[in-house]
């Protein structure tokens, strides 16, 4: 088992990573013994793995579950109310524990419910997708989407434990595995050249990616995020670097109604767009841009961007929640392993980046 501490003083917790950890939950979560648990999940995940989770948690206390619909388009206030109703029906009190068991949508909605139910109850993140393992389960950002902007409504609510069992990835569809790999690649570009190489050298479209390599990539990405969150818990400065690829990615998701792209696919496109803008500004060498773009494309096909109206993407970028004084700060790569925050990206540069992204569609296989 790999353990990664997230040092946030009184809000500190540990990320535990290892195959088979679902069965070890009674030991890992022994400090929660005697409390009531409410599992928030979706029907597909719960049908595959819910029985094992409930069996393990019942050794600690009473367990109920609340199931939500699957998909980014259901990360809404209406779903949040459904979860809050479920927690109330489950008899959860101030000592209760919300267990987020699923992908990023489940983690974000369950986390926001935990942050707001009775003004805040304990949260445990047990992610079941590669994307959630390296992204939303760590760091305490929880919330829901607004129809016009992603993650516009939310809070900071740190989990009290994160348990990652890569064994559950065996039932994950290939598209969802690739979706998570884009986020791991982002972490490599952000601050770990070895991780970038590991993803770039993984099997084409991740077919046959070895178990040890997957676990190592998850741990490396989680370490990067943990180190950044420790220094900037509330996204005031350094943590904004984690948004590499996300400004354009979030806009693409919002404009297409959260139906066309997985989050990771949108981030993959965003990485190419951010890389091209950095190259055009003279911040990134052409060889580095080519390496980033090739690594993104190697992970597999992504839904097309050529049919997405650039005017609507620009509008969505302008509504980005990270905007300051009407300006959106882009995270731009300056090398493999280094980024810079730039508030001077122009609409013309974004339009040209979208054209470059559309031109790469023919290279996807």
VENRA-V971408 format. One record per backbone hydrogen bond with DSSP energy under -1.0 kcal/mol. NH is the residue of the N-H (numbers start at 0). CO is the residue of the C=O. If there is no record, write none. Layout:
NH,CO ; NH,CO
This chain:
1,16 ; 3,14 ; 5,12 ; 10,7 ; 11,8 ; 12,5 ; 14,3 ; 15,161 ; 16,1 ; 17,163 ; 20,17 ; 24,21 ; 27,23 ; 28,24 ; 29,26 ; 31,28 ; 32,29 ; 33,59 ; 34,31 ; 36,61 ; 37,96 ; 38,63 ; 39,98 ; 40,65 ; 45,41 ; 46,42 ; 47,43 ; 48,44 ; 49,45 ; 52,48 ; 53,49 ; 54,50 ; 55,51 ; 56,52 ; 57,53 ; 59,56 ; 60,56 ; 63,36 ; 65,38 ; 67,40 ; 73,70 ; 74,71 ; 75,73 ; 79,75 ; 80,76 ; 81,77 ; 82,78 ; 83,79 ; 84,80 ; 85,81 ; 86,82 ; 87,83 ; 88,84 ; 89,85 ; 90,87 ; 91,86 ; 95,92 ; 96,35 ; 97,121 ; 98,37 ; 99,123 ; 100,39 ; 106,102 ; 107,103 ; 108,104 ; 109,105 ; 110,106 ; 111,107 ; 112,108 ; 113,109 ; 114,110 ; 115,111 ; 116,112 ; 118,115 ; 119,116 ; 120,113 ; 121,95 ; 123,97 ; 124,160 ; 125,99 ; 127,101 ; 132,128 ; 133,129 ; 134,130 ; 136,131 ; 137,134 ; 141,154 ; 143,152 ; 144,74 ; 145,148 ; 148,145 ; 152,143 ; 154,141 ; 156,139 ; 159,122 ; 161,13 ; 162,124 ; 163,15 ; 167,164 ; 168,165 ; 169,166 ; 170,167 ; 171,168 ; 176,172 ; 177,173 ; 178,174 ; 179,175 ; 180,176 ; 181,177 ; 183,179 ; 184,180 ; 185,181 ; 186,182 ; 187,183 ; 188,184 ; 189,185 ; 190,186 ; 191,187 ; 195,191 ; 196,192 ; 197,193 ; 198,194 ; 199,195 ; 200,196 ; 201,198 ; 204,297 ; 205,202 ; 206,203 ; 208,205 ; 213,209 ; 214,210 ; 215,211 ; 216,212 ; 217,213 ; 218,214 ; 219,215 ; 220,216 ; 221,217 ; 222,218 ; 223,219 ; 224,220 ; 225,221 ; 226,222 ; 227,223 ; 228,224 ; 229,225 ; 230,226 ; 231,227 ; 234,231 ; 239,236 ; 240,237 ; 241,238 ; 242,239 ; 243,240 ; 245,242 ; 248,244 ; 249,245 ; 250,246 ; 251,247 ; 252,248 ; 253,249 ; 254,250 ; 255,251 ; 256,253 ; 257,252 ; 258,255 ; 265,261 ; 266,262 ; 267,263 ; 268,264 ; 269,265 ; 270,266 ; 271,267 ; 272,268 ; 273,269 ; 274,270 ; 275,271 ; 276,272 ; 277,273 ; 278,274 ; 279,275 ; 280,276 ; 281,278 ; 282,277 ; 283,277 ; 288,284 ; 289,285 ; 290,286 ; 291,287 ; 292,288 ; 293,289 ; 294,290 ; 295,291 ; 296,292 ; 297,293 ; 299,296 ; 307,304 ; 312,308 ; 313,309 ; 314,310 ; 315,311 ; 316,312 ; 317,313 ; 319,316 ; 322,319 ; 323,326 ; 326,323 ; 329,341 ; 331,339 ; 333,337 ; 334,337 ; 336,188 ; 337,334 ; 339,331 ; 341,329 ; 349,345 ; 350,346 ; 351,347 ; 352,348 ; 353,349 ; 354,350 ; 355,351 ; 356,352 ; 357,353 ; 358,354 ; 360,357 ; 362,359 ; 363,360
